[in-house]
Amino acid sequence: GLEIPAKVHEMNPMEIIGYLRGIDYATIRCYLENEKYVYLMVVENKSSDTPVVYHWIINKDNAHETVVKMDRVIDSCWFSPQLLTEDHMVYYLGYPVGDDDRINFDSNPSIVMMDISGL
């Protein structure tokens, strides 16, 4: 029940954003792949809620799936995956979040690595 209806392709482009704000849907915001893993960042958009972000990791050798739900903004880097290397590291780039849960764009960006082979 989270797919975008096909009628969106026929709509006036100026109407699409308003339409999407009123429906529930999910999108893949990032797709990364190496020889062993598929990494997806999926955003679930609910018309009545704040979007929810999931990190979905699929091991291609055994089809094991790991889904990590981001309940709140810890650091903006978790929303900006950049690269999945052959040694199974996902690199993220972002800015720190202040005590007020707002992203501080005046600070230096952070680079965070996550080894997905142990998940």
C-alpha atoms as an extended CHARMM CRD file, in Angstrom:
* protein
*
       119  EXT
         1         1  GLY       CA              0.0000000000        0.0000000000        0.0000000000  PROA      1               0.0000000000
         2         2  LEU       CA              2.9850000000        2.3710000000       -0.2740000000  PROA      2               0.0000000000
         3         3  GLU       CA              3.4170000000        2.4700000000       -4.0560000000  PROA      3               0.0000000000
         4         4  ILE       CA              2.9760000000        5.6770000000       -6.0210000000  PROA      4               0.0000000000
         5         5  PRO       CA             -0.0280000000        5.3860000000       -8.3590000000  PROA      5               0.0000000000
         6         6  ALA       CA              0.7210000000        5.2610000000      -12.1010000000  PROA      6               0.0000000000
         7         7  LYS       CA             -1.4780000000        8.3340000000      -12.6430000000  PROA      7               0.0000000000
         8         8  VAL       CA              1.3860000000       10.4750000000      -11.2780000000  PROA      8               0.0000000000
         9         9  HSD       CA              3.1280000000       10.0200000000      -14.6500000000  PROA      9               0.0000000000
        10        10  GLU       CA              0.2040000000       11.7110000000      -16.3970000000  PROA      10              0.0000000000
        11        11  MET       CA             -0.1510000000       14.6230000000      -13.9720000000  PROA      11              0.0000000000
        12        12  ASN       CA              0.9670000000       18.1880000000      -14.5240000000  PROA      12              0.0000000000
        13        13  PRO       CA              4.4560000000       18.3850000000      -12.9330000000  PROA      13              0.0000000000
        14        14  MET       CA              3.3920000000       21.4100000000      -10.8850000000  PROA      14              0.0000000000
        15        15  GLU       CA              0.6790000000       19.3200000000       -9.1860000000  PROA      15              0.0000000000
        16        16  ILE       CA              2.7820000000       16.2830000000       -8.2520000000  PROA      16              0.0000000000
        17        17  ILE       CA              4.4020000000       17.6300000000       -5.0570000000  PROA      17              0.0000000000
        18        18  GLY       CA              1.0530000000       18.6640000000       -3.5870000000  PROA      18              0.0000000000
        19        19  TYR       CA             -0.4220000000       15.3010000000       -4.5270000000  PROA      19              0.0000000000
        20        20  LEU       CA              2.4650000000       13.3690000000       -2.9300000000  PROA      20              0.0000000000
        21        21  ARG       CA              2.0910000000       15.3250000000        0.3150000000  PROA      21              0.0000000000
        22        22  GLY       CA             -1.4310000000       13.9270000000        0.6330000000  PROA      22              0.0000000000
        23        23  ILE       CA             -0.7070000000       10.2200000000        0.1270000000  PROA      23              0.0000000000
        24        24  ASP       CA              1.3180000000        7.4900000000        1.8320000000  PROA      24              0.0000000000
        25        25  TYR       CA              4.2160000000        6.1510000000       -0.2380000000  PROA      25              0.0000000000
        26        26  ALA       CA              7.7640000000        4.8180000000        0.0260000000  PROA      26              0.0000000000
        27        27  THR       CA             10.7620000000        5.6380000000       -2.1320000000  PROA      27              0.0000000000
        28        28  ILE       CA             14.2620000000        4.2790000000       -2.4830000000  PROA      28              0.0000000000
        29        29  ARG       CA             16.4750000000        7.3010000000       -1.9080000000  PROA      29              0.0000000000
        30        30  CYS       CA             19.7670000000        5.4690000000       -2.3550000000  PROA      30              0.0000000000
        31        31  TYR       CA             20.8300000000        2.1960000000       -3.9790000000  PROA      31              0.0000000000
        32        32  LEU       CA             24.3720000000        0.8850000000       -3.5200000000  PROA      32              0.0000000000
        33        33  GLU       CA             25.7200000000       -2.5390000000       -4.4330000000  PROA      33              0.0000000000
        34        34  ASN       CA             28.9440000000       -4.5020000000       -4.3190000000  PROA      34              0.0000000000
        35        35  GLU       CA             29.7240000000       -8.1480000000       -5.0180000000  PROA      35              0.0000000000
        36        36  LYS       CA             28.1680000000       -9.3890000000       -1.7510000000  PROA      36              0.0000000000
        37        37  TYR       CA             25.6270000000       -6.7840000000       -0.5580000000  PROA      37              0.0000000000
        38        38  VAL       CA             22.7980000000       -4.5570000000       -1.7020000000  PROA      38              0.0000000000
        39        39  TYR       CA             22.2340000000       -1.4440000000        0.3990000000  PROA      39              0.0000000000
        40        40  LEU       CA             19.0000000000        0.5420000000        0.1050000000  PROA      40              0.0000000000
        41        41  MET       CA             17.9470000000        3.6540000000        1.9470000000  PROA      41              0.0000000000
        42        42  VAL       CA             14.1520000000        3.6350000000        1.9300000000  PROA      42              0.0000000000
        43        43  VAL       CA             12.0050000000        6.5690000000        3.0300000000  PROA      43              0.0000000000
        44        44  GLU       CA              8.4200000000        5.9260000000        4.0780000000  PROA      44              0.0000000000
        45        45  ASN       CA              6.3780000000        9.0840000000        3.6090000000  PROA      45              0.0000000000
        46        46  LYS       CA              3.1090000000        9.2600000000        5.5090000000  PROA      46              0.0000000000
        47        47  SER       CA              0.7640000000       12.1260000000        4.7880000000  PROA      47              0.0000000000
        48        48  SER       CA              0.0960000000       12.5530000000        8.5190000000  PROA      48              0.0000000000
        49        49  ASP       CA              3.6130000000       11.9720000000        9.8860000000  PROA      49              0.0000000000
        50        50  THR       CA              7.2800000000       12.8190000000        9.6050000000  PROA      50              0.0000000000
        51        51  PRO       CA              9.0230000000       10.5610000000        7.0420000000  PROA      51              0.0000000000
        52        52  VAL       CA             10.6580000000        7.4270000000        8.4410000000  PROA      52              0.0000000000
        53        53  VAL       CA             14.0490000000        6.3010000000        7.1190000000  PROA      53              0.0000000000
        54        54  TYR       CA             15.1220000000        2.6560000000        6.8580000000  PROA      54              0.0000000000
        55        55  HSD       CA             18.5400000000        1.2230000000        5.9940000000  PROA      55              0.0000000000
        56        56  TRP       CA             17.9030000000       -2.1200000000        4.2680000000  PROA      56              0.0000000000
        57        57  ILE       CA             20.8950000000       -4.4170000000        3.7480000000  PROA      57              0.0000000000
        58        58  ILE       CA             20.6080000000       -7.6170000000        1.7060000000  PROA      58              0.0000000000
        59        59  ASN       CA             23.3290000000      -10.2690000000        1.7510000000  PROA      59              0.0000000000
        60        60  LYS       CA             23.3400000000      -11.7210000000       -1.7790000000  PROA      60              0.0000000000
        61        61  ASP       CA             25.0780000000      -14.9440000000       -0.6580000000  PROA      61              0.0000000000
        62        62  ASN       CA             22.3510000000      -16.1080000000        1.7130000000  PROA      62              0.0000000000
        63        63  ALA       CA             19.4680000000      -13.6520000000        1.0770000000  PROA      63              0.0000000000
        64        64  HSD       CA             19.6240000000      -12.5050000000        4.7210000000  PROA      64              0.0000000000
        65        65  GLU       CA             18.0020000000       -9.0860000000        5.1160000000  PROA      65              0.0000000000
        66        66  THR       CA             18.6940000000       -6.5340000000        7.8350000000  PROA      66              0.0000000000
        67        67  VAL       CA             16.4550000000       -3.4930000000        8.2130000000  PROA      67              0.0000000000
        68        68  VAL       CA             17.4270000000       -0.6490000000       10.5350000000  PROA      68              0.0000000000
        69        69  LYS       CA             14.7640000000        1.9700000000       11.2700000000  PROA      69              0.0000000000
        70        70  MET       CA             15.9170000000        5.5070000000       12.0630000000  PROA      70              0.0000000000
        71        71  ASP       CA             13.5400000000        6.7180000000       14.7730000000  PROA      71              0.0000000000
        72        72  ARG       CA             15.0090000000       10.2010000000       15.0400000000  PROA      72              0.0000000000
        73        73  VAL       CA             17.7770000000       12.3590000000       13.6100000000  PROA      73              0.0000000000
        74        74  ILE       CA             20.9990000000       11.4260000000       15.3980000000  PROA      74              0.0000000000
        75        75  ASP       CA             23.3930000000       12.8330000000       12.8260000000  PROA      75              0.0000000000
        76        76  SER       CA             22.5170000000       14.0280000000        9.3440000000  PROA      76              0.0000000000
        77        77  CYS       CA             25.1460000000       11.7490000000        7.8180000000  PROA      77              0.0000000000
        78        78  TRP       CA             22.7990000000        8.7440000000        8.2000000000  PROA      78              0.0000000000
        79        79  PHE       CA             20.6270000000       10.3670000000        5.5320000000  PROA      79              0.0000000000
        80        80  SER       CA             23.4730000000       10.7800000000        3.0330000000  PROA      80              0.0000000000
        81        81  PRO       CA             25.0430000000        7.4400000000        2.0700000000  PROA      81              0.0000000000
        82        82  GLN       CA             27.7180000000        7.9750000000       -0.5660000000  PROA      82              0.0000000000
        83        83  LEU       CA             29.5910000000        4.7590000000       -1.3060000000  PROA      83              0.0000000000
        84        84  LEU       CA             29.6130000000        0.9990000000       -0.6360000000  PROA      84              0.0000000000
        85        85  THR       CA             33.1620000000       -0.2930000000       -0.9810000000  PROA      85              0.0000000000
        86        86  GLU       CA             34.3250000000       -3.7980000000       -1.8700000000  PROA      86              0.0000000000
        87        87  ASP       CA             35.3350000000       -4.3300000000        1.7770000000  PROA      87              0.0000000000
        88        88  HSD       CA             31.6630000000       -3.7930000000        2.7630000000  PROA      88              0.0000000000
        89        89  MET       CA             31.9870000000       -0.3100000000        4.2450000000  PROA      89              0.0000000000
        90        90  VAL       CA             29.2080000000        2.2180000000        3.6380000000  PROA      90              0.0000000000
        91        91  TYR       CA             30.4880000000        5.8170000000        3.7480000000  PROA      91              0.0000000000
        92        92  TYR       CA             28.1290000000        8.6010000000        4.8170000000  PROA      92              0.0000000000
        93        93  LEU       CA             28.6410000000       12.3720000000        4.6360000000  PROA      93              0.0000000000
        94        94  GLY       CA             26.7320000000       14.8180000000        6.7980000000  PROA      94              0.0000000000
        95        95  TYR       CA             26.6580000000       17.5970000000        9.3510000000  PROA      95              0.0000000000
        96        96  PRO       CA             26.2390000000       17.2710000000       13.1280000000  PROA      96              0.0000000000
        97        97  VAL       CA             22.8520000000       17.8020000000       14.7460000000  PROA      97              0.0000000000
        98        98  GLY       CA             22.5520000000       20.2490000000       17.6320000000  PROA      98              0.0000000000
        99        99  ASP       CA             20.7020000000       19.8510000000       20.9250000000  PROA      99              0.0000000000
       100       100  ASP       CA             17.6050000000       21.2750000000       19.2360000000  PROA      100             0.0000000000
       101       101  ASP       CA             17.6170000000       18.3960000000       16.6440000000  PROA      101             0.0000000000
       102       102  ARG       CA             18.5010000000       20.8370000000       13.8490000000  PROA      102             0.0000000000
       103       103  ILE       CA             21.3160000000       20.2230000000       11.3850000000  PROA      103             0.0000000000
       104       104  ASN       CA             24.2340000000       22.6040000000       11.9060000000  PROA      104             0.0000000000
       105       105  PHE       CA             25.3880000000       23.5030000000        8.3890000000  PROA      105             0.0000000000
       106       106  ASP       CA             27.9060000000       26.0280000000        9.8060000000  PROA      106             0.0000000000
       107       107  SER       CA             30.1090000000       23.2460000000       11.1690000000  PROA      107             0.0000000000
       108       108  ASN       CA             32.5030000000       20.9760000000        9.3100000000  PROA      108             0.0000000000
       109       109  PRO       CA             30.9130000000       17.9450000000        7.6550000000  PROA      109             0.0000000000
       110       110  SER       CA             31.4300000000       14.4930000000        9.1380000000  PROA      110             0.0000000000
       111       111  ILE       CA             32.3990000000       11.3300000000        7.2920000000  PROA      111             0.0000000000
       112       112  VAL       CA             31.0810000000        8.1840000000        8.9670000000  PROA      112             0.0000000000
       113       113  MET       CA             31.8280000000        4.6020000000        7.9580000000  PROA      113             0.0000000000
       114       114  MET       CA             29.7130000000        1.5660000000        8.7440000000  PROA      114             0.0000000000
       115       115  ASP       CA             30.8590000000       -2.0310000000        8.2270000000  PROA      115             0.0000000000
       116       116  ILE       CA             27.7400000000       -3.8620000000        7.0590000000  PROA      116             0.0000000000
       117       117  SER       CA             29.3830000000       -7.2930000000        6.9770000000  PROA      117             0.0000000000
       118       118  GLY       CA             28.6710000000       -7.8190000000       10.6850000000  PROA      118             0.0000000000
       119       119  LEU       CA             24.9780000000       -7.0120000000       10.5540000000  PROA      119             0.0000000000
